[in-house]
Amino acid sequence: MARFLEMDRSSLEEFANDLDELLDDIWLLIHSPTMPMSWKNKLERIRYKLAKYTTPICCVCGESPARWTNDAWYCTKCVEVEK
């Protein structure tokens, strides 16, 4: 479920600004001649920022809702299995 479907105008404007910033970051990553170490951090930041506007799903089973745990999105069931 996309959270932006229920946003007000100011939140949608913030979302648009975030998307512009992320688009610039992605363009720079794609067109970079080298693969700097900072790519991992930048990609994680992009992934987390995009997830703010959607209902995250579990990266293991695909269930929703999920929470950010150990650098990925996991549902409660999969977090308990990992323990």
C-alpha positions as CSV (number, residue, x, y, z in Angstrom):
1,M,0.0,0.0,0.0
2,A,1.4,3.4,-0.9
3,R,1.3,5.9,1.9
4,F,1.4,8.8,-0.6
5,L,-2.3,8.0,-1.5
6,E,-3.3,9.5,1.8
7,M,-0.9,12.5,2.0
8,D,-1.9,16.1,2.1
9,R,-0.4,18.7,-0.2
10,S,2.6,19.7,1.9
11,S,3.6,16.0,2.3
12,L,3.2,15.4,-1.4
13,E,5.5,18.4,-2.1
14,E,8.0,17.0,0.3
15,F,7.7,13.6,-1.4
16,A,8.3,15.3,-4.8
17,N,11.4,17.0,-3.5
18,D,12.7,13.7,-2.1
19,L,12.1,12.0,-5.4
20,D,14.0,14.7,-7.2
21,E,16.9,14.4,-4.8
22,L,16.9,10.6,-5.2
23,L,16.7,10.8,-8.9
24,D,19.8,13.0,-8.9
25,D,21.6,10.5,-6.6
26,I,20.7,7.6,-8.8
27,W,21.8,9.4,-12.0
28,L,25.2,10.2,-10.4
29,L,25.6,6.5,-9.4
30,I,24.8,5.3,-12.9
31,H,27.0,7.7,-14.6
32,S,30.0,7.5,-12.3
33,P,33.1,6.1,-14.0
34,T,34.2,4.2,-10.8
35,M,32.4,2.4,-8.1
36,P,33.3,4.3,-4.9
37,M,32.8,2.8,-1.5
38,S,30.2,5.4,-0.7
39,W,27.8,3.7,-3.1
40,K,26.6,1.2,-0.5
41,N,25.7,4.0,1.9
42,K,24.1,6.1,-0.7
43,L,22.0,3.1,-2.0
44,E,20.9,2.3,1.6
45,R,19.9,5.9,2.1
46,I,17.9,5.8,-1.2
47,R,16.2,2.6,-0.2
48,Y,15.3,3.8,3.3
49,K,14.0,7.2,2.0
50,L,11.8,5.5,-0.6
51,A,10.4,3.1,2.0
52,K,9.1,6.1,4.0
53,Y,6.4,6.5,1.4
54,T,5.3,2.9,1.0
55,T,4.2,0.2,3.4
56,P,7.4,-2.0,3.5
57,I,7.1,-5.7,2.9
58,C,9.3,-8.4,4.4
59,C,12.3,-9.2,2.2
60,V,12.0,-12.9,3.2
61,C,8.3,-13.8,2.9
62,G,6.8,-10.7,1.3
63,E,4.3,-10.1,4.1
64,S,3.4,-6.7,5.3
65,P,3.9,-4.7,7.4
66,A,7.6,-5.0,8.0
67,R,10.1,-3.1,10.1
68,W,13.7,-2.1,9.5
69,T,15.9,-4.6,11.2
70,N,19.6,-5.5,10.5
71,D,19.7,-3.4,7.3
72,A,16.6,-4.9,5.7
73,W,12.8,-5.0,6.1
74,Y,11.5,-8.0,8.0
75,C,8.0,-8.9,9.3
76,T,7.6,-9.9,13.0
77,K,7.4,-13.6,12.1
78,C,10.7,-13.7,10.1
79,V,12.5,-11.7,12.8
80,E,11.4,-14.3,15.4
81,V,12.6,-17.2,13.2
82,E,16.0,-15.5,12.8
83,K,16.5,-15.5,16.6
